[in-house]
């Protein structure tokens, strides 16, 4: 398929230079570069095999009101430290 695109002069000159260095036509160079870019875009994202942080299940469930009271008393740190020791 034939199409027309407008490139900045500096980008065109860089592309033309790379094409000459690789002994390719400008059309072939642009085609290869687009294929590579589109292939990398279509690659599936890597799945995480484990959580990014250690999950702590020993922290007791508390309400926001209870948490606020603990923070006011300065004992929230103690609660977390005790939970981490288990």
Buried (B, 14 or more C-beta within 10 A) or exposed (E): EEEEEEEEEEEEEEBEEEBEEEEBEEEEBBEEEEEEEEEEEEEEEEEEEEEEEEEEEEEEEEEEEEEEEBEEEEEBEEBEEEEEEE
